[in-house]
C-alpha cells in the first residue's frame, strides 16, 4: 500500500512540473528556417509516395501545393520578406505539413 501511495505522489509531482512546460507552446529552439521546412515537407511527400502511403493523386496534389507555396515565397522575397509575410508562410507551411500527415495516415494506399 505504501508503495502505491509513493508512486502516486511521484507521478503527481512529475505531472505538476511537466505540465507547464507543455503549456508554453513552441519554443524558440523549435523554430526551423523556411528552407529546412521545405526540405522536410518535400522529403515526407517523396517518402509517402515511394512507400505507397500516398496515392499518386494525393502526391501530385501535395507537390502542386508545395510548388505554389514556393512561388508565393519567391514573390514575397522580391521586395524583402517582412514579418507579416513570414507569418503567412509559416502558417501555410504548417497547413501543408498537416495535410501531408493526414494524407499519409488516411486509409488510402497505392496498390
N, C-alpha and C positions, 0 to 999 in steps of 0.2 A: 504494500500500500504506500509506504514511504517513497518507494522508487517511482511510482506513478505520479505522486504529487510533485516530486522534484522534477520529473520530466515535463509536467505541465507548466511548472513555474519557469523552467528553462525555455520552453517553447514560447511562452507568453513574453518573456523578456526579449528574446530574439526578435519576435514579431514587432514589438514596440520600437526596437532600434531600426529594423529593416524597413518598416512601413514608410517613414518619412523620406527615405532615400528613393523609393519608388514613386512617391507622390510629387517629387520635384520635376519630373518630366525629363526631356533630353538634356544632357549636359553638354557643355561646350566641347568636351573631348569626343562626343558622339558625332560632331559635325564632320561631314565629308565634303571635299571640294567637288564642284559640279562634274569635273572630268572623271573623278573616281566613281561618282554615282552613275554616270553614263556607262562606264566600263562594266560596272556590276550589273546594271539592268540588261545591257546587251548580252553579257555572258549568260545571265539567267534565262533569257529568251532562247539563245542558241542551245543551251543545255536541255531546256524543256523540249525543244524541237527534236534534238538528237535522241533523247530518251523516250520520246513518244508521249510525254506528259502533256504536250501541246499538240493540238491538231494543226494541220497545215494552215487552215483558215485562221485559227487563233494566233499562230506565229506570224502570219502575214499581217494581220491587223495590228499586233503589238509592234512589229517592225515599222509599219506605217506611222503609228502614233509616235514612236521613238524618233523617226526622221522628221516628222512635223515639229516635234519639240526641239530638235537640233536646229531647224530652220528658224524657229522663233528665237532661240538663244542667239543665233547669228545676227538676227535683226536687232535685238536688244543691244548687242555688243557694238554695233556700228557707231553709236554715239556715246558709248560708255555705259556700263551696267550700273544702274542706280539701285538703291535699297528696295524700292517697290518692285522693280523688275526682277531682282534676285529672289525676293519673297515669292513672287508669282512663279518663277521657275522652280523653286523648292517645292511649292505646293503641287505643281504639275508633275514633277518627278516623283513625289510621294504618291500621287494618284496612279501614275503609271506603274510604279513598283507594286502597289496594292493590286492592280489589275493583273500583273504578271503572276503574283502569288495566287490570286483567285483562279485564274485560268489554268495554272499548273496543278492545282489541287481540286479542281472540279472532277466530275466523273467522265469527262470526255477524253478519250485516249486515241491516239493514232494506232491503227492496227497494222 
